[in-house]
Amino acid sequence: MHRRRSGVGVASPPVTSAASRSSLAAVAAAAKHGPPDTLLPGALPRPDNLLPRPVRVAATPLDAPAVRSSKRGRRVQPKRGRRAQPKRGRRVRPPVRTRAAMYARKHWRRIIVVPVVGAAFAVSLHAAWPVVFSTDSPPSFAPSAAAQESVATGLLRTVVGGGRTLYAPGKTFPALTPSALSSFSYNVPVVGAKTVARIGSVSMRLNGARTLTLATPADSQRCVFARDEPAKARTLFVTLRTTDCRASAAPT
């Protein structure tokens, strides 16, 4: 509200005495400097003081934090003048769900490969578990009769080659001994004519100066015999079912 001025535009009464002059001087000074605000406390009682005054309410900040209480029951006044703002130089991280979705969109190939590889590894482990962690004895792979006979025949050919090395210089077999024939046959164990040969060893007998008879077992029930005649460039092999596998028991 604008301040109201009293006495403005009012004609001055005629001066009659000294008291009137002082009163008029006071009125003139009040008119010059303006009348006081009648709404302020201590104003002169005028009719406009009876008008309703506006209610003054103290302004309360909207973001003022609530008063907290400590553990001991005392009221703690919160700090004012600071607002929760992100620090400079630090990036605000998104929520966990948002980050998981972003990672899934970016690395979807890896996410698909990992379960596939895991499933393949699980299948291979399931297949290999009985073999690797089995407490049973390992299975026995018995060779066939033909394979055993082939191994025995190969052993006899090795000893035949050593005998022909000794035959070549004089076109005759010298006085052979089992140890001499073994040294020229890659150290294959060689025993005498009347000694029963075991698997992996050879029994020898010298029939004259140009014939060599050999014997070695193929298994516990069969024996392979060999007759080498270097002069005729031939070697005969025969397999018989017998447990007496020695050179002296060879067929004629």
C-alpha positions as CSV (number, residue, x, y, z in Angstrom):
1,M,0.0,0.0,0.0
2,H,1.2,3.5,-0.8
3,R,1.8,5.7,2.1
4,R,-0.9,8.3,2.6
5,R,0.1,11.9,3.1
6,S,-2.0,14.0,5.5
7,G,-2.3,17.8,5.2
8,V,-1.3,17.9,1.5
9,G,-3.5,20.4,-0.4
10,V,-5.1,21.8,2.8
11,A,-5.2,25.5,3.2
12,S,-3.2,26.9,6.1
13,P,-5.4,28.6,8.8
14,P,-4.6,32.2,9.7
15,V,-1.8,32.7,12.2
16,T,-3.3,34.2,15.4
17,S,-0.5,33.6,18.0
18,A,3.0,32.3,18.7
19,A,1.7,28.8,19.6
20,S,-0.2,28.8,16.3
21,R,3.0,29.7,14.5
22,S,5.0,26.8,16.0
23,S,2.1,24.3,15.2
24,L,2.1,25.6,11.6
25,A,5.9,25.2,11.4
26,A,5.6,21.5,12.6
27,V,2.8,20.8,10.1
28,A,4.9,22.4,7.3
29,A,8.0,20.3,8.2
30,A,5.9,17.2,8.3
31,A,4.4,18.0,4.9
32,K,7.9,18.6,3.5
33,H,9.5,15.4,4.7
34,G,6.4,13.3,4.3
35,P,4.1,11.8,6.9
36,P,5.2,8.6,8.8
37,D,4.1,5.1,7.6
38,T,0.9,4.5,9.5
39,L,1.4,0.7,9.2
40,L,4.6,0.6,11.2
41,P,4.5,0.1,14.9
42,G,4.3,3.3,16.9
43,A,2.5,5.2,14.1
44,L,0.0,7.9,15.0
45,P,-3.5,6.6,15.6
46,R,-5.2,7.2,12.3
47,P,-8.2,5.6,10.7
48,D,-6.0,3.6,8.2
49,N,-4.4,1.7,11.1
50,L,-7.6,-0.3,11.4
51,L,-7.1,-1.9,8.0
52,P,-6.1,-5.6,8.0
53,R,-2.4,-6.2,7.8
54,P,-0.9,-9.0,5.7
55,V,0.4,-12.0,7.7
56,R,4.1,-12.3,7.4
57,V,5.4,-16.0,7.3
58,A,9.0,-16.8,7.6
59,A,10.3,-18.4,4.4
60,T,11.3,-22.0,4.8
61,P,13.7,-23.6,2.3
62,L,12.1,-26.4,0.4
63,D,15.3,-28.5,0.4
64,A,16.0,-28.1,4.1
65,P,16.9,-31.5,5.5
66,A,15.1,-33.0,8.4
67,V,16.6,-32.8,11.9
68,R,18.3,-36.1,12.7
69,S,18.7,-37.5,16.2
70,S,21.9,-39.2,17.4
71,K,22.0,-42.6,19.1
72,R,22.1,-40.9,22.5
73,G,18.9,-39.1,22.0
74,R,20.4,-35.6,21.4
75,R,19.1,-33.6,18.4
76,V,21.8,-33.0,15.8
77,Q,21.5,-30.0,13.5
78,P,22.3,-31.1,9.9
79,K,24.8,-29.2,7.8
80,R,23.3,-26.5,5.6
81,G,24.5,-25.0,2.4
82,R,25.6,-28.2,0.7
83,R,23.6,-30.1,-1.8
84,A,24.1,-33.7,-3.0
85,Q,25.9,-33.2,-6.3
86,P,28.1,-35.6,-8.2
87,K,31.8,-35.0,-7.8
88,R,33.7,-33.6,-10.7
89,G,35.8,-36.1,-12.7
90,R,33.8,-39.1,-11.7
91,R,31.3,-40.7,-13.9
92,V,28.0,-41.7,-12.5
93,R,27.5,-45.4,-13.0
94,P,24.2,-46.7,-14.3
95,P,22.2,-49.3,-12.2
96,V,23.2,-52.9,-12.2
97,R,20.4,-54.0,-14.5
98,T,21.2,-51.4,-17.1
99,R,24.9,-52.4,-17.0
100,A,24.0,-56.1,-17.4
101,A,21.8,-55.3,-20.4
102,M,24.6,-53.2,-22.0
103,Y,27.1,-55.9,-21.5
104,A,24.8,-58.5,-23.0
105,R,24.2,-56.5,-26.1
106,K,27.9,-55.8,-26.6
107,H,29.2,-59.3,-25.9
108,W,26.4,-61.6,-27.0
109,R,28.7,-63.8,-29.0
110,R,30.7,-64.7,-25.9
111,I,27.6,-65.3,-23.9
112,I,26.5,-67.9,-26.5
113,V,29.9,-69.6,-26.8
114,V,30.4,-70.1,-23.1
115,P,27.4,-72.4,-22.6
116,V,28.1,-74.3,-25.8
117,V,31.7,-75.0,-24.7
118,G,30.5,-75.9,-21.2
119,A,28.0,-78.4,-22.6
120,A,30.6,-80.0,-24.8
121,F,33.1,-80.3,-21.9
122,A,30.4,-81.9,-19.7
123,V,29.5,-84.5,-22.4
124,S,33.2,-85.4,-22.9
125,L,33.8,-85.6,-19.1
126,H,30.7,-87.9,-18.8
127,A,32.1,-90.2,-21.5
128,A,35.6,-90.3,-20.1
129,W,34.7,-90.7,-16.5
130,P,34.2,-94.5,-16.4
131,V,37.6,-95.0,-18.2
132,V,39.7,-92.6,-16.3
133,F,38.2,-93.1,-12.8
134,S,37.3,-96.8,-13.0
135,T,38.6,-99.0,-10.2
136,D,38.4,-102.2,-12.2
137,S,41.4,-103.7,-13.8
138,P,42.2,-102.5,-17.4
139,P,40.8,-104.7,-20.1
140,S,43.2,-107.2,-21.6
141,F,43.6,-107.1,-25.4
142,A,44.7,-110.6,-26.3
143,P,46.4,-110.7,-29.7
144,S,44.9,-113.1,-32.3
145,A,46.6,-116.5,-33.2
146,A,47.6,-115.1,-36.6
147,A,49.3,-112.1,-34.9
148,Q,51.2,-114.3,-32.5
149,E,52.4,-116.5,-35.3
150,S,53.5,-113.5,-37.3
151,V,55.6,-112.2,-34.4
152,A,57.2,-115.6,-33.9
153,T,58.0,-115.9,-37.6
154,G,59.6,-112.4,-37.6
155,L,61.8,-113.4,-34.7
156,L,63.0,-116.5,-36.6
157,R,63.8,-114.4,-39.7
158,T,66.0,-112.2,-37.6
159,V,68.0,-115.1,-36.4
160,V,68.2,-116.6,-39.9
161,G,69.7,-113.3,-41.1
162,G,72.4,-113.5,-38.4
163,G,73.2,-117.1,-39.4
164,R,73.6,-116.2,-43.1
165,T,76.0,-113.5,-42.1
166,L,78.2,-116.2,-40.6
167,Y,77.6,-118.5,-43.6
168,A,78.6,-116.0,-46.3
169,P,82.4,-115.8,-45.9
170,G,83.1,-119.6,-46.2
171,K,79.8,-120.7,-47.8
172,T,79.4,-122.9,-44.8
173,F,78.3,-122.7,-41.2
174,P,81.2,-122.7,-38.8
175,A,81.0,-124.3,-35.4
176,L,78.1,-122.1,-34.2
177,T,77.3,-121.5,-30.6
178,P,74.1,-119.9,-29.2
179,S,76.1,-116.9,-28.0
180,A,77.8,-116.3,-31.4
181,L,74.5,-116.6,-33.2
182,S,72.8,-114.2,-30.7
183,S,75.5,-111.5,-31.2
184,F,74.9,-111.5,-35.0
185,S,71.1,-111.5,-34.5
186,Y,70.7,-108.2,-32.7
187,N,71.2,-110.0,-29.3
188,V,68.0,-112.1,-29.6
189,P,68.2,-114.7,-26.8
190,V,69.4,-118.1,-28.4
191,V,69.5,-121.4,-26.5
192,G,70.7,-124.8,-27.3
193,A,69.0,-127.5,-29.3
194,K,67.6,-129.5,-26.4
195,T,66.5,-126.5,-24.4
196,V,62.8,-125.6,-24.6
197,A,62.5,-122.0,-25.9
198,R,60.3,-119.5,-24.2
199,I,58.3,-116.7,-25.9
200,G,60.9,-114.2,-27.2
201,S,63.8,-116.7,-27.4
202,V,65.0,-119.1,-30.1
203,S,66.3,-122.7,-29.8
204,M,69.0,-123.6,-32.5
205,R,70.4,-126.8,-33.9
206,L,73.1,-127.1,-36.6
207,N,72.3,-129.9,-39.1
208,G,75.6,-130.3,-41.0
209,A,77.6,-127.5,-42.4
210,R,74.8,-126.0,-44.6
211,T,71.5,-126.5,-42.7
212,L,70.2,-124.5,-39.6
213,T,67.1,-125.5,-37.6
214,L,65.4,-123.0,-35.3
215,A,62.3,-123.1,-33.0
216,T,60.3,-120.5,-31.1
217,P,56.9,-120.6,-29.4
218,A,54.0,-118.6,-30.8
219,D,52.0,-119.2,-27.6
220,S,51.7,-121.7,-24.8
221,Q,50.2,-124.4,-27.2
222,R,52.0,-123.7,-30.5
223,C,55.5,-123.7,-31.8
224,V,56.9,-122.2,-35.0
225,F,59.9,-124.1,-36.6
226,A,62.2,-122.8,-39.3
227,R,64.7,-124.7,-41.6
228,D,67.2,-122.5,-43.4
229,E,69.3,-123.8,-46.3
230,P,71.5,-120.9,-47.7
231,A,72.9,-123.0,-50.5
232,K,69.4,-123.3,-52.0
233,A,68.4,-119.8,-50.9
234,R,65.2,-120.9,-49.1
235,T,63.8,-121.0,-45.6
236,L,60.8,-123.2,-44.7
237,F,58.4,-122.4,-41.8
238,V,55.9,-124.6,-40.1
239,T,53.7,-124.2,-37.1
240,L,52.7,-127.2,-34.9
241,R,50.5,-127.5,-31.9
242,T,53.0,-128.7,-29.2
243,T,54.4,-127.7,-25.9
244,D,57.8,-129.1,-26.6
245,C,59.2,-126.1,-28.5
246,R,62.9,-126.9,-29.0
247,A,65.1,-127.3,-32.1
248,S,65.8,-131.0,-31.5
249,A,62.1,-131.8,-31.7
250,A,61.6,-130.2,-35.2
251,P,59.9,-132.4,-37.8
252,T,62.0,-133.9,-40.6
